Amino acid sequence: MAKPGRRPSRTVRQRLFIRAPPEKVFRALSEPDRLVKWFLKDAEISLRKQGKYAFTWEDGYHHEGRVTEVIRGESISFSWEYEGPDHEVAKTKVRFTVAPKNKGAIVSVVNSGFPKHEKWVDTLVGSASGWTFYLLNLKSVLETGHDLRSKHQGRYFVVSPRE
């Protein structure tokens, strides 16, 4: 049951083990020159509470918001807005955490605050698949140096069926 005055919401949760030191994983999540190696084309971030961030992807999509919390080496949280159906905006929160595990780290992302309404399901599922891909790419880049993003990312191709 939702708390009084709060709207019911949905959350995306992803976790992944990465064979890399936790400090290296945290830097990859919080430093612009490292974010571009697995996530973005361009990144600006003020790594402090209420600091601004601006992210741009290969396809030109641009996103801005605020850093809502930083615990250096452990977690970083961002305000994150999604435009959904009928141009409604969902004000969500994205939180990355890093915890040591064996000879690596568990990285998790929690994207919370999606409206609990059927018309937001596509946005929720899109967020879940996006975070899954980018966490897998973070793992690939840190463990092997291989970026899984296509050099054609953001470009759309039409394939005509054979007649």
Sequence and secondary structure as in RCSB ss.txt:
>XXXX:A:sequence
MAKPGRRPSRTVRQRLFIRAPPEKVFRALSEPDRLVKWFLKDAEISLRKQGKYAFTWEDGYHHEGRVTEVIRGES
ISFSWEYEGPDHEVAKTKVRFTVAPKNKGAIVSVVNSGFPKHEKWVDTLVGSASGWTFYLLNLKSVLETGHDLRS
KHQGRYFVVSPRE
>XXXX:A:secstr
   TT   EEEEEEEEEESS HHHHHHHHH HHHHTTTT SEEEE  STT EEEEE TTS EEEEEEEEEETTTE
EEEEEEEE GGG EEEEEEEEEEEEETTEEEEEEEEEEEE SGGGHHHHHHHHHHHHHHHHHHHHHHHH    S 
TTTT         
